[in-house]
Amino acid sequence: MKTDFTHHQSAHCENGVASNLLKHQGVSISEPMIFGIGSGIFFVYLPFLKVNHAPVVSFRPMPGLIFKRVVKKLGISLKRKKFRSETKAAQALDENLKNNIPTGLQVGVYHLSYFPDEYRFHFNAHNIVVYGKTDEGYLVSDPVMPEPTMLTEKELNKVRFAKGALAPRGQMYFPTKIPKELKLEKAIVDGIKKTCNHMLVPAPLIGVSGIKYVSKQIRKWPKKHGIKKTNHYLGQIVRMQEEIGTGGGGFRFIYAAFLQEASEILKNKQLKELSGEMTTIGDKWRDFAVNAARVYKNRSNQDDVYNSLADELLNLANLEKQFFKKLKKAI
């Protein structure tokens, strides 16, 4: 069983899977456009929830929400299923493949055999497309990989039913109906508005306020938790920003690409200017990641490094507050 599916590499898994599945259905939509319409830019800090023994920091909304928003805004029907039984999950996937339906799956990263060891950690919200099955195993289009790959039936079952936070529970999804005409312009505007509202919400752990809150915490962590734990927490931020927040700078570069594409569709020159501004902000996020990495790898010789990192983060929060206010006015 093999579907005539074209693999396209992307910067981030959920955007890439969504774009690839829709392209297979004849909808030519880019990864940045998926991300922007789905209001993918976000920030949340959850100190009461631990992953890898550190507070959760996320630069994006909950897994699956980006694609869910995109199909809703574009009027596309999407079927999504979860399972308690590995056998039933495998049967449902095989049935799709018999019917030539490439299928998106949520999986755990740790047991993905084709991932390099340094990228295999306990994160259960990765997305792939399975588009065929042979005697050796399942044909996999993982959008963050340069070429299609393969998992054995045992390996696929293991990653589909990975344990822990955000356990995928065999989740599979695929578009079932595409409207003849997509209202792209309205979807873009709606996506931008939702993003601005989320980033500017006056809540202490979310959006710009959340970034400021983490800045304050970084100043407190060394005395409160000690250097070892503080450095582990910094490593968590960088991992979520540069590995889970793929595309660089916690998705800021992808969002800049979206704004550039949106400026042409909406014929709005201001969005192009703001695209350049977002790229600059993304560069500053990357600078923060580099400086934080030097600290937790014990390679920084700066005095008062934690206050310096906190200052960087506070500056980023202020830049983003100004940016999203301008973006909201622009549309």
Buried (B, 14 or more C-beta within 10 A) or exposed (E): BEBEBEBEBBBBBBBBBBBBBBBBEEBEBBBBBBBBBBBBBBBBBBBEEEBBEBBBBBBBBEBBBBBBBBBBBBBBEBEBBEBEEBEEBBEBBBEBBEEBBBBBBBBBBBBBEEBEEEEBBBBBBBBBBBBBBEEEBBBBBBBBBEEBBBBEEEBBBBBBBBEEBBBBBBBBBBBEEBEEEBEBEEBBBBBBBBBBEBBBBEEEBBBBBBBBBBBEBBBEBBEEBEBEBBBBBBBBBBBBBBEBBBBBBBBBBBBBBBBBBBBEEBEBEBBBBBBEBBBEBBBBBBEBBEBBBBBBEEEBEEEEBBBBBBBBBBBBBEBBBEBBBBBBEBB
